[in-house]
Structure formats: structure tokens, C-alpha cells
Amino acid sequence: MRYDVVVVGSGVAGPIVARNVAKAGFSVLLVDKKPAIGAPKQCAEGLTMNAFKEFDIPYDKRFINREIYGAKIYSPSGYTAELRYKEVSGVILERKVFDKMLAYYAAKAGADVWARTEVVDVIRKDGRIVGVKAKHEGEPVEIEAKVIVAADGVESTIARKAGINTYAPPHEFDSGYEYEMLIEGFDPDLIHLWFGTKIAPRGYIWVFPKDEDRANVGIGINSDNELTAKYYLDKWLKENNIPMRKILEINVGLIPVGGFVKELVKENVLVVGDAARQVNPVHGGGMAEAMKAATIASKWIVKALEEENLELLKNYKEEWWKKEGPRMEKLLRLRRAMEKLTDEDLDVFVQLVSGTDLEKLASGNYLEVIKALMRHPKVLMSRRRLEILKALL
């Protein structure tokens, strides 16, 4: 069995690569170890509106639970800041349907798609990687390929088998725990975020509405914390008198928030998405980052196959690190600075930011917000706060 490209993992990055390469006329196999692509989900399911146009994804109501118009953030002492748009700014997806539809788009473009197919190793001949070994519905199968894409998640088997160093220390991961549950009392047109060292160390608690009275309620904290993410989430629910009697689903996951993989390409193997730690270090969102990387990777795969020169694959690494790397490194520095903030600092900053500031933050323009905060007396009077903010400039 032989293909031009084998893509391992059908989350978000994998199907984008498979679709784009298949559209160019090359033979592609997209495989996923799960019997049902998209399940279980490991995501809060939020996605910005511009992703649909940027990555050529149909705006299909079959995988959109709710349209969102902004966000509301809460400080440890209960101060709030709100950003509300007149137009839809994002959506809460149904990932189980979304991921499956991304695989469907890849199949429509010409890719073969196999569920319940676990890739267990690479095949080497004369010292070169020439394919993968897999179990398809329990039966062993060998698949030859000119190019292999490791889009198989945070624990990427393929990257490791190809000899790519994906190690990152525990502190560069967040531990996530989430309930899909019935919940009332929160504006369903906004996402809601709570910050605080005692609420969610190094992270935050979220309520992402999926209906008027149904939402993803979750938390992300540093994975090397001595207490679990579930402990902090259950504690918050109890303290806020939110009943836990109507929980529809529980999801647990490890979220990379640093430790970006340096060697994105080795020989004919490319690493994308969570497998490459291409996740926003500040808020832990990985879908948009995965799509960006997949778009760059697929462009160079197509060029390499068209010109029959696999050396061109290295340009994926070069382009990603030139175009996205500096921004991600800056976000990583921001995350590390935020770890030094106390609850009092968080209270002050939430009180000081305006809706305009939140809009700048949402668009990734942290610099102007930081400069504005540094001019405020409550910041100027604190050398420590000033030093933290200066480190981000």
C-alpha cells in the first residue's frame, strides 16, 4: 500500500493538511486511532470567526452550538471587565462534529480516511523512513509514503519514532479538566473567564456557553501543581453554589503551553499542531495555531512533491519559525510574567483595563495595553508590577 502522504491524527491540523495536499492532486491517507473521529473531545470548543475565512472552512451550523459576542473576565475579588461586540466574534463548536467534518472535507478533496487505525512505528529502509506500521481495525498493515505528517497530539508517537525531540518539562504543560453541564446565571452571549492564584493557579476557569443553560465549564492549571485541576474546579463550583447534578460529559487533557518543538521537520517527517506544541501559551488555545501550521506545512509538502525534492520540506520549519515563532515566543514570555502576578495584581489590572484594552488583547496587541497599564498610578507606585510589565516590552 503506497501513498504520497500519510497524515497521522485527525484532530484539526491533520485534516487541513490532508485536504490541502489532496486538492493539489496527490494521494493522501488520513488515519486516526479513534473509532469515531472527534470523540472524545479535549477542548473548550471556542473558535474565532476569522478562522473560517482564513482556513477555508464552511460556516456550517451542524457543528456550531452558539455564536459568541465577546468576553467577560473576573478578578479574584470579583472585579469584572467586559468586551461586547455588535457582531459575532466567535463560536462555540461541537468538536465531535467539527473534527469529523474536517475529515469529511479531506475525503471530498480526494484523501482516503481511515478511523480506528493506530500508527505504532515508522518503517525504515537503508536508514531512511519510507512509511508507517499501523493496526487497522486490529489488523497489522504497512503503508509506504513519501511524506509523513505527525499530527497525533501532545504525546506524538510518530515524532518520537522519527527521532524528533519533543521533550518539554512538566511546567510547560497545563492540566485541563472540564464538565459539559447545565448551568444558569451567566450571559450566554459571552465567554466567561475567572483568574486568581487560589482559583486556578497559572491558568483560569472558563464558562463557554453552548446553549442558554448548557456550557463547557472547565479549568486549566499548571500540570506540576500538587493539587489536581478537578480539585480546583469542584471547589470553585461549590463556592459559587453551582450544582453538579446535571453533568453531561467529562473531559480531561494535557495542554502544552510552551516547549515548542524546534525540529519541525526531520527527513520526510513533519510535526504539526499539539504534537509540535503549537498552542497559544497564554490562553492554551490550539485550534487556530494548528490550522496556521497545517496551512504552512501543506504548502511545502505540495511544492516538495511537485518538484520531487523533499529537501523543500525544511522550508515549513523555516517559515513557521519566521512567521509564527517570534509571536509565540513573545506569548510565552507573557505567560511566564503572568505567573508572577499576585491576586492583588490581578484585581488591579482587571479594574484598570477597559473594553478597548480587552479588544486589543483579544487581537493579540499586548504591547499597547502593557504601556497603558505602566502609566497608571497604581502600577507606577509598585516597583514589582513595573518590573513585571517592563520585562514584556
C-alpha positions as CSV (number, residue, x, y, z in Angstrom):
1,M,0.0,0.0,0.0
2,R,1.5,3.3,-1.1
3,Y,0.6,7.0,-0.8
4,D,2.3,10.2,-1.5
5,V,1.5,11.4,2.0
6,V,0.3,9.7,5.2
7,V,-1.2,12.1,7.9
8,V,-1.4,10.6,11.3
9,G,-4.1,12.1,13.5
10,S,-7.4,13.6,12.5
11,G,-7.9,16.4,15.0
12,V,-7.6,19.9,13.5
13,A,-4.2,20.1,11.9
14,G,-4.2,16.6,10.2
15,P,-7.4,17.1,8.1
16,I,-6.3,20.6,7.0
17,V,-3.0,19.1,5.7
18,A,-4.8,16.1,4.1
19,R,-7.4,18.3,2.4
20,N,-4.9,20.8,1.0
21,V,-2.5,18.2,-0.3
22,A,-5.3,16.1,-1.8
23,K,-6.7,19.2,-3.5
24,A,-3.3,19.5,-5.3
25,G,-3.8,16.1,-6.8
26,F,-1.6,13.9,-4.6
27,S,-2.6,10.7,-3.0
28,V,-3.2,11.1,0.8
29,L,-4.2,8.8,3.6
30,L,-5.5,10.4,6.8
31,V,-5.7,8.0,9.8
32,D,-6.9,8.3,13.3
33,K,-6.8,5.8,16.1
34,K,-10.2,6.6,17.4
35,P,-13.2,4.6,16.1
36,A,-15.2,7.9,15.9
37,I,-13.2,10.9,14.7
38,G,-13.7,13.8,17.1
39,A,-14.6,11.8,20.2
40,P,-13.8,12.2,22.9
41,K,-13.2,16.0,22.7
42,Q,-10.4,17.6,24.6
43,C,-11.2,21.2,24.1
44,A,-13.3,24.1,25.4
45,E,-14.5,24.4,21.8
46,G,-14.1,28.1,21.2
47,L,-13.0,29.4,17.8
48,T,-12.8,33.0,16.4
49,M,-14.8,34.0,13.4
50,N,-11.8,34.8,11.2
51,A,-10.7,31.2,11.2
52,F,-13.5,30.1,8.9
53,K,-12.4,32.5,6.1
54,E,-8.6,32.3,6.8
55,F,-8.5,28.5,6.6
56,D,-11.4,28.0,4.0
57,I,-13.8,26.2,6.4
58,P,-17.5,26.3,5.7
59,Y,-19.6,28.1,8.3
60,D,-21.8,25.1,8.9
61,K,-24.5,25.2,11.6
62,R,-24.2,21.5,12.1
63,F,-21.0,22.0,14.2
64,I,-21.8,25.4,15.7
65,N,-23.5,25.3,19.1
66,R,-23.6,29.0,19.7
67,E,-22.4,32.3,18.4
68,I,-20.5,34.5,20.8
69,Y,-20.3,38.3,21.0
70,G,-17.4,38.9,23.4
71,A,-16.0,38.0,26.8
72,K,-16.2,38.9,30.5
73,I,-13.3,38.5,32.8
74,Y,-13.4,38.2,36.6
75,S,-10.7,39.1,39.1
76,P,-10.0,37.2,42.3
77,S,-12.0,39.7,44.4
78,G,-14.9,39.9,41.9
79,Y,-14.0,42.9,39.8
80,T,-15.1,42.5,36.2
81,A,-14.2,43.8,32.7
82,E,-16.4,43.2,29.7
83,L,-15.9,43.2,25.9
84,R,-19.0,43.0,23.9
85,Y,-19.2,43.3,20.1
86,K,-22.2,44.2,18.0
87,E,-21.3,41.4,15.5
88,V,-20.5,37.8,16.2
89,S,-16.8,37.5,17.3
90,G,-16.6,33.7,17.7
91,V,-18.4,30.5,18.1
92,I,-18.6,27.5,20.5
93,L,-18.2,24.4,18.3
94,E,-19.4,20.9,18.7
95,R,-15.9,19.4,18.3
96,K,-17.2,15.9,17.8
97,V,-19.0,17.0,14.7
98,F,-16.4,19.7,13.6
99,D,-13.4,17.3,13.6
100,K,-15.4,14.7,11.7
101,M,-16.5,17.3,9.1
102,L,-12.9,18.4,8.7
103,A,-12.0,14.8,7.9
104,Y,-15.1,14.7,5.5
105,Y,-13.7,17.8,3.7
106,A,-10.4,16.0,3.3
107,A,-12.2,12.9,1.9
108,K,-14.2,15.1,-0.5
109,A,-10.9,16.6,-1.7
110,G,-9.7,13.1,-2.6
111,A,-7.9,11.9,0.6
112,D,-8.6,8.4,1.9
113,V,-9.7,8.4,5.6
114,W,-9.3,5.5,8.0
115,A,-10.7,5.6,11.5
116,R,-9.7,3.0,14.2
117,T,-6.2,3.0,12.7
118,E,-3.3,3.3,15.2
119,V,0.1,4.0,13.8
120,V,2.7,2.3,16.1
121,D,6.0,2.8,14.3
122,V,7.8,4.1,11.2
123,I,9.3,1.9,8.5
124,R,13.0,2.3,7.7
125,K,14.8,1.1,4.7
126,D,18.5,1.7,4.2
127,G,18.4,4.2,7.1
128,R,15.5,6.2,5.6
129,I,11.9,6.5,6.8
130,V,9.7,5.2,4.0
131,G,6.4,4.6,5.7
132,V,4.5,3.6,8.8
133,K,3.3,0.5,10.6
134,A,-0.2,0.5,11.8
135,K,-3.1,-1.5,13.2
136,H,-6.2,-1.0,11.1
137,E,-9.2,-2.4,13.0
138,G,-6.8,-4.6,14.9
139,E,-5.0,-6.0,11.8
140,P,-1.4,-5.1,11.1
141,V,-0.8,-3.0,7.9
142,E,2.3,-1.3,6.4
143,I,1.8,1.9,4.5
144,E,4.6,3.4,2.3
145,A,4.7,7.1,1.9
146,K,7.0,9.8,0.5
147,V,5.9,12.2,3.3
148,I,4.6,11.5,6.8
149,V,2.8,14.1,8.9
150,A,2.8,13.7,12.7
151,A,-0.5,15.4,13.8
152,D,-1.1,12.8,16.5
153,G,-1.4,15.0,19.5
154,V,0.6,16.0,22.5
155,E,2.2,12.6,23.1
156,S,3.0,12.1,19.4
157,T,4.2,8.6,18.7
158,I,5.3,9.4,15.2
159,A,7.6,12.3,16.1
160,R,9.2,10.2,18.8
161,K,9.7,7.2,16.5
162,A,11.2,9.5,13.8
163,G,13.8,10.7,16.4
164,I,12.4,14.2,16.8
165,N,12.9,15.6,20.3
166,T,9.5,16.7,21.6
167,Y,10.5,16.7,25.3
168,A,9.3,19.6,27.5
169,P,9.4,19.8,31.3
170,P,6.1,19.3,33.2
171,H,5.9,23.1,33.9
172,E,5.4,23.7,30.2
173,F,2.1,21.9,30.3
174,D,-1.3,22.7,31.8
175,S,-3.7,20.1,33.2
176,G,-7.2,20.6,32.0
177,Y,-10.5,19.3,33.4
178,E,-13.9,20.2,32.0
179,Y,-17.6,19.4,32.6
180,E,-20.2,19.9,29.9
181,M,-23.1,20.6,32.2
182,L,-26.4,22.5,32.7
183,I,-25.6,25.9,34.3
184,E,-27.6,29.1,34.7
185,G,-26.9,32.7,35.6
186,F,-24.3,33.6,33.0
187,D,-24.8,35.7,29.9
188,P,-24.9,33.0,27.1
189,D,-23.7,35.6,24.5
190,L,-20.3,35.9,26.2
191,I,-17.5,33.6,27.3
192,H,-16.6,34.0,31.0
193,L,-13.1,33.7,32.5
194,W,-12.0,33.7,36.1
195,F,-8.5,34.4,37.2
196,G,-6.7,34.0,40.6
197,T,-3.9,32.1,42.2
198,K,-6.3,30.4,44.5
199,I,-9.0,29.9,41.8
200,A,-6.8,28.5,39.0
201,P,-3.0,28.6,39.6
202,R,-1.2,29.8,36.4
203,G,-4.5,29.4,34.5
204,Y,-8.2,30.2,34.6
205,I,-11.7,28.8,34.9
206,W,-13.9,29.2,31.9
207,V,-17.6,29.0,31.1
208,F,-18.2,28.6,27.4
209,P,-22.0,28.6,26.7
210,K,-23.3,26.0,24.3
211,D,-27.0,26.8,24.9
212,E,-28.9,29.2,27.1
213,D,-28.5,26.8,30.1
214,R,-25.7,24.5,28.9
215,A,-22.0,25.2,28.8
216,N,-18.4,23.8,28.9
217,V,-17.2,24.6,32.4
218,G,-13.5,23.9,32.8
219,I,-10.2,24.8,34.2
220,G,-6.5,24.8,33.2
221,I,-3.7,24.9,35.8
222,N,0.0,24.2,35.8
223,S,0.4,20.4,35.5
224,D,3.1,20.3,38.2
225,N,0.7,21.6,40.8
226,E,0.4,19.4,43.9
227,L,-3.4,19.6,43.7
228,T,-5.4,18.5,40.7
229,A,-7.4,20.6,38.2
230,K,-10.5,18.7,39.3
231,Y,-10.0,19.8,42.9
232,Y,-9.8,23.5,41.9
233,L,-12.8,23.3,39.6
234,D,-15.0,21.4,42.0
235,K,-14.0,23.9,44.8
236,W,-15.0,26.8,42.6
237,L,-18.3,25.3,41.7
238,K,-19.1,24.6,45.3
239,E,-18.1,28.1,46.4
240,N,-20.3,29.7,43.8
241,N,-23.3,27.4,44.7
242,I,-23.3,25.9,41.2
243,P,-25.0,22.4,41.4
244,M,-23.2,19.5,39.9
245,R,-26.2,17.3,39.4
246,K,-26.6,17.7,35.7
247,I,-23.2,16.8,34.1
248,L,-23.4,15.5,30.6
249,E,-19.8,14.9,29.8
250,I,-16.4,15.0,31.5
251,N,-13.1,15.7,29.6
252,V,-9.6,15.6,30.8
253,G,-6.4,16.6,28.9
254,L,-2.9,17.8,28.9
255,I,-2.3,21.2,27.3
256,P,1.1,22.3,26.0
257,V,1.7,25.9,26.8
258,G,5.4,26.1,26.0
259,G,8.3,23.9,24.9
260,F,7.8,24.5,21.2
261,V,9.4,21.8,19.1
262,K,12.4,23.2,17.4
263,E,12.9,20.4,14.8
264,L,9.6,20.6,13.0
265,V,11.0,18.6,10.1
266,K,13.3,15.6,10.1
267,E,13.9,13.9,6.7
268,N,10.4,13.4,5.3
269,V,8.5,13.7,8.6
270,L,6.7,16.9,9.6
271,V,5.2,17.7,13.0
272,V,2.2,19.9,13.4
273,G,-0.3,21.1,16.0
274,D,-0.3,19.8,19.6
275,A,2.4,17.3,18.6
276,A,4.7,20.4,17.9
277,R,3.4,22.2,21.0
278,Q,1.9,24.9,18.6
279,V,-0.5,26.2,21.2
280,N,-1.0,29.7,22.5
281,P,0.9,29.8,25.8
282,V,-1.3,32.4,27.4
283,H,-4.8,31.0,26.9
284,G,-4.0,27.5,25.9
285,G,-6.0,27.6,22.6
286,G,-4.6,25.3,20.0
287,M,-7.1,25.1,17.1
288,A,-6.2,28.3,15.3
289,E,-2.4,27.7,15.8
290,A,-2.8,24.1,14.5
291,M,-4.6,25.4,11.4
292,K,-1.8,28.0,10.7
293,A,0.9,25.4,11.0
294,A,-1.1,22.9,8.9
295,T,-1.5,25.5,6.1
296,I,2.2,26.3,6.0
297,A,3.1,22.6,6.2
298,S,0.7,21.6,3.4
299,K,2.1,24.3,1.1
300,W,5.6,23.0,1.3
301,I,4.5,19.4,1.1
302,V,2.8,20.2,-2.2
303,K,5.9,22.1,-3.5
304,A,8.2,19.3,-2.5
305,L,6.1,16.7,-4.3
306,E,5.6,18.8,-7.4
307,E,9.4,19.4,-7.7
308,E,10.3,15.9,-6.5
309,N,12.6,17.5,-3.9
310,L,11.9,16.5,-0.3
311,E,14.6,19.0,0.8
312,L,11.9,21.6,0.3
313,L,10.0,20.3,3.4
314,K,12.6,22.1,5.6
315,N,11.0,25.3,4.5
316,Y,8.0,24.5,6.6
317,K,10.2,24.8,9.7
318,E,11.9,27.9,8.4
319,E,8.6,29.7,7.5
320,W,6.8,28.7,10.8
321,W,9.7,29.9,12.9
322,K,10.0,33.1,10.9
323,K,6.2,33.9,10.7
324,E,4.7,32.5,13.9
325,G,7.7,31.7,16.1
326,P,8.5,35.2,17.3
327,R,4.8,35.8,18.2
328,M,4.7,32.5,20.1
329,E,7.9,33.2,22.0
330,K,6.5,36.6,23.0
331,L,3.4,35.0,24.2
332,L,5.5,32.5,26.2
333,R,7.3,35.4,27.9
334,L,3.9,36.9,28.7
335,R,2.7,33.7,30.2
336,R,5.8,33.4,32.4
337,A,5.4,37.1,33.6
338,M,1.8,36.4,34.4
339,E,2.9,33.6,36.7
340,K,4.5,36.2,38.9
341,L,1.2,38.2,39.4
342,T,-0.5,38.1,42.8
343,D,-4.2,38.1,43.3
344,E,-3.9,41.8,44.3
345,D,-2.1,42.5,41.0
346,L,-4.9,40.7,39.1
347,D,-7.5,42.8,40.9
348,V,-5.7,46.0,40.0
349,F,-5.2,45.1,36.3
350,V,-8.8,44.0,35.8
351,Q,-10.0,47.2,37.3
352,L,-7.8,49.2,35.0
353,V,-8.4,47.6,31.7
354,S,-11.3,48.9,29.5
355,G,-13.3,47.3,26.8
356,T,-10.9,48.9,24.3
357,D,-8.0,47.3,26.1
358,L,-9.7,43.9,26.1
359,E,-10.2,44.3,22.3
360,K,-6.5,44.9,21.8
361,L,-5.7,41.9,24.0
362,A,-8.2,39.7,22.0
363,S,-6.4,40.8,18.8
364,G,-3.0,39.9,20.2
365,N,-1.9,43.6,20.6
366,Y,-0.5,43.2,24.1
367,L,2.2,46.0,23.8
368,E,-0.2,48.9,23.8
369,V,-2.1,47.6,26.8
370,I,1.1,47.0,28.8
371,K,2.3,50.5,28.0
372,A,-1.1,52.0,29.1
373,L,-1.0,50.0,32.3
374,M,2.5,51.2,33.1
375,R,1.3,54.8,33.1
376,H,-1.3,54.2,35.7
377,P,-0.5,55.4,39.3
378,K,-1.5,52.1,40.8
379,V,1.2,50.5,38.7
380,L,3.8,53.3,39.0
381,M,3.6,53.0,42.8
382,S,4.6,49.4,42.7
383,R,8.2,48.6,41.6
384,R,7.4,44.9,41.3
385,R,4.4,45.5,39.0
386,L,6.5,47.8,36.9
387,E,9.3,45.3,36.6
388,I,6.9,42.6,35.6
389,L,5.4,44.7,32.8
390,K,8.8,46.1,31.7
391,A,10.0,42.5,31.1
392,L,7.3,42.1,28.5
393,L,8.3,45.1,26.4
